[in-house]
Amino acid sequence: MTPLLLRSMLMVFVAGIVGSFGAVFLKMGAMRLNGNLLSFVNSRLALGVALYLSSTVIYLSALKGGELSVLYPMVSLGYIWTLLWSKLFFNEPITRYKFAGLGLILVGVVLVGLGSR
């Protein structure tokens, strides 16, 4: 594995974390919506959009140095962070089906990564 590919993988991992926080803030902002058009102008929605945009910029930068077939499946790791933040910030349950789904995501990412050798 080249240093450039390793750097790209790390950047995609960071982009997944940043994007998962974007989802958290979008939900926080959505909880403030009340049917009024002006309620869409709130700081939490704006921060959620900004975090998603930042995640995209990081991801695009990572694509320059790696294989798309390896990096793109790594984006799904953001679902793991989102599940953890959902529990932490919103007290959403982590069911056995969600846990199994996360396990399958991890297995899939590992298998795709091994396929790049």
Residue pairs with C-beta under 8 A, 6 or more apart in sequence:
4 65
4 66
5 65
5 66
5 67
5 70
7 62
7 65
8 62
8 63
8 64
8 65
8 66
8 71
9 62
9 66
9 70
9 71
9 74
11 58
11 59
11 61
11 62
12 58
12 59
12 62
12 66
12 71
12 74
12 75
13 74
13 77
14 58
15 55
15 56
15 58
15 59
15 62
15 75
15 78
16 55
16 74
16 75
16 77
16 78
16 81
17 78
17 81
18 51
18 54
18 55
18 58
19 51
19 52
19 55
19 56
19 75
19 78
20 78
20 79
20 81
20 82
20 85
21 51
21 81
21 85
22 48
22 49
22 50
22 51
22 52
22 54
22 55
23 48
23 52
23 82
23 85
24 48
24 82
24 85
24 86
24 89
25 44
25 45
25 47
25 48
25 51
26 44
26 45
26 48
26 49
26 52
27 48
27 90
28 44
28 48
28 89
29 42
29 43
29 44
29 45
29 46
29 47
29 48
30 45
32 39
32 42
32 44
32 45
33 39
33 40
55 78
59 75
62 71
63 71
67 116
69 112
69 115
69 116
70 112
70 113
70 116
73 108
73 109
73 112
73 113
74 109
74 113
76 105
76 108
76 109
77 105
77 106
77 109
79 102
79 105
80 102
80 105
80 106
83 94
83 98
83 102
86 92
87 93
87 94
